[in-house]
Structure formats: C-alpha cells, structure tokens
Amino acid sequence: MRHRLGEFARAGFQELSQARSNIYELSETVHTPVPDLLAAFSIAGAPDTALARVNEFVERHPNVLDGLSDREWRNLCLLFGASTGLAEFFIRRPERLRELLASDGRVIGREDAVAEMLGAVGAVGAVGATGVVLGKSGASHGMPVGKDRFGGWRNLAASAISRATCRTHPARSLTGAAGEEPGVF
C-alpha cells in the first residue's frame, strides 16, 4: 500500500517525497510497518533530522534496530530528533543505544547516579533507597564532612548538589538550619 504524502506532512516531515522513500526503505530494513514508523517519527521534535540519523545508524549497524517495540521506536525518534549530538554518539556506540531504549531512557538508577556524583567530588556517603540524607552535622547521618573554601564545616554531599537545585527549592535547606531536621532527597 502506498501512503499519501499528506500522511508524511501530518507526521511533521518537511521533505515529503524524500521522507516517504526513506521510510519505505527503513520499513523493509528493520521489518517494522510503515504506519508504526510514521507514528514514531511524528512525535520527534524534528522528524526529518530523526529519520536522517536513523538511516545513518542503520547503514552503519544494519541489524541493531531489528525487533524494536513501538515504545522503543518512539523513544529512538524522540532522542534522534531532539539532538544530533546524541544521535552521533549512539551511531559511534550502538551498544549503549539498545541499553538506553530497553530501560525506557534510564541507563543508571538514582542511587548509582548519586554515588557517581559523590565520587566525582571525592565524597563517599550513605545512599539509601529514598536518596541522600543531608544534614548540618553530616557525620551523624553517615555523610562525609569537610572544610569549605571559607574554612567552615560543610556536608560534602550537600556541596555536590547543583546550584540549580538550590534555586528551584529555595525553601528547602540543603545543610539543615539550626533546630531543623535535614532534608531527604
């Protein structure tokens, strides 16, 4: 069945004839029906860009995208349509792409991410299932304490939290105010 160019226009493609040709070829290569591919590419920020990057990926790694679920195709199109830099990274590292798609976009868990962040600043802390416990004394909560650049004592884990977090949660004390319990993130 030949799909009309209007379907490609509704999916957000700018280069309609080229998109139709590329989608048909992609459909045969990855064994995914054209309507499923159109649905996936329609949610990409830039469907033409996503399709070009997916085609480049398939040329270099022909069998990696075989058997993707509809959800994985949507995630792939969102990713490749949002950032050509990320697409190029995954073209160079295809094993990471399957891992990312299979985990619905989460490569590492929260605990691993926090542990990696703390490790990057030389801190080793207690990370529980609910997150990092931050407090003014740090040591009483199993968190490392050290001198800051002004000579005061700081909870190193609290220092590792980004300034953006401080700006988005101004009422929340990262180091615990006098007489308050520490926040749990």
N, C-alpha and C positions, 0 to 999 in steps of 0.2 A: 504494500500500500504506500503510495506516495503522499507525504504530508504536505499541506499547503504552506506557503511562505508566511501566511498570517499567523500560523501556529508558532513559527520561529520569532515573529515580531512580538507576539504576546509573551513569549518566554524572555524577551528583553534583548535579543540579538540585534545588532546594527547591520552586520553584513549577512543578509538573509540567505542568499544563494550559497555563499561560502559556508555558512553555518549548517545549512541543510546537507550539503555534500559531506562536510566533516562529521556531522552526527551520524549519518548513514554508515560511513566508513568505520567510525568508532563503534557503532552498534554491532557490526559484523565482527570486529576485532575482539571486543570484550564480552560478546554474547549477552547483551542487555538490550531489551526492546527500545525502540526509538521513543515511544511515549514516556517511558521511565527516565530516559536520559534528558528529555525535554523538561520534565518535571524537576529533575535535579538541577539542571543548569538555570532554570527560571528563578531560583532563589539566590543565585550568585549575585554579588554586587556588580560584577562586570562579566556577563556570560561569554562574550567574545574572547576576553582575556582568559577566562577559566578554560574554555574549550581549546584555545591555542596551547595553554600549558599542559592540559590533559593529553592532547595529541602528542606534544613533545615527550611527555612522560611515557606514553605508550610506545612511541618509536624507540626509545632507549631501553625500556623494560616491558616487552610485549605481553607477558603473562601475569604481571603483578596485580593488575586490576580485574582479572577474571574472577567472577563469583562474588563481587561486592553486593551487599544488600542495598535496598533503596535508601536506608538511613546512611549507610557509608557513602553512597554516591552523593547524597545531599551534602554531607559533611565535606567531602572532597571538593565539590563545586564551590561551596562557601569559602573554603580555605584557598583554593587556587584563584578564585575570583576576587578575593579580598587583598591578596598580596602576592605579587610576582616574586618577591624575595623569598617568601616561604615556599612557593612553588619550586623555585630553582633549588632551594635547599633539599627538598624532597626528591627532586629529579636526581640530585647527586647522592642522596641517601635513601633509596627506596624502602629499605627495611624499616626505617623509622615511620614511614607513611602508613604501612599496614598496621603497625603497633598503635599509632595515633587513631586511625579510623576504627580499629577494633575496640578501643577503650572509650569511644564516643568523645574523643578530644582530650582526655586526661591521660597523660603519659605517666605521671607520677602522682602519688597521693599527697594529701595535705601534710601529713607528718613527714614524709620524705622531703617535701619542698621546704618546710620549716627547718628541718635538720640540715639541709644543704645550705640554706641561708645562714644559719648559725655557724656552720662550719666555715663559710666564706669570711666571717669576721673573727674567726678564732674562738668562738664560744661553743661550749658543749652544754646543753641544757636538757631538762626533763621535758619531753614532749608526750603528752597523753592523748587519748582518743578525742578529747574535746579541744585540743590545741595547746598553745603555750600559756603557762601561768606566769603572769608578770606581777611583780610586787616591789615595794620600796626596798625591802631587805634582800631580795633575790635569793640569798643563800638559804633562807628559811623555806623557800619554795623549791629548792633544788636547782636554782638558776645561778649561773656564774655572775659574780660581781667584780667590777674593776673600776679603776680611776678613769674619769673622763678627761678631756683636754684642759679643763679648768681646775683639776685637782679634786673634784668632788666624786663621791662614790656613785656609780651607775649600775643598773641592771644591764648587762651586756646584751641580753636578748631584746630588751626594750629599745636599746640603741640601734639594734638591727632592723627594727620596724621602720618602714619607709616614712618619709615626711608626708607623703600623700595620705597615708592612713591617719596621721595626726591631724591633718587638715580636714579630712572627711568625718572624723569623730572627735571634734574639739571638746565635748563634754566628758569624754572618757579619759581618765588619767592612765597613761601607759606605765608610769612608775609607781602609781599609788600615792594619793595625797595623805597627809597626816590623819590618822584615825580611820582611813577608808580601807576597805578590802581591795586587793588587787583585781584588775580586770582579767577575765579569761577570754581569749580569742580562739 
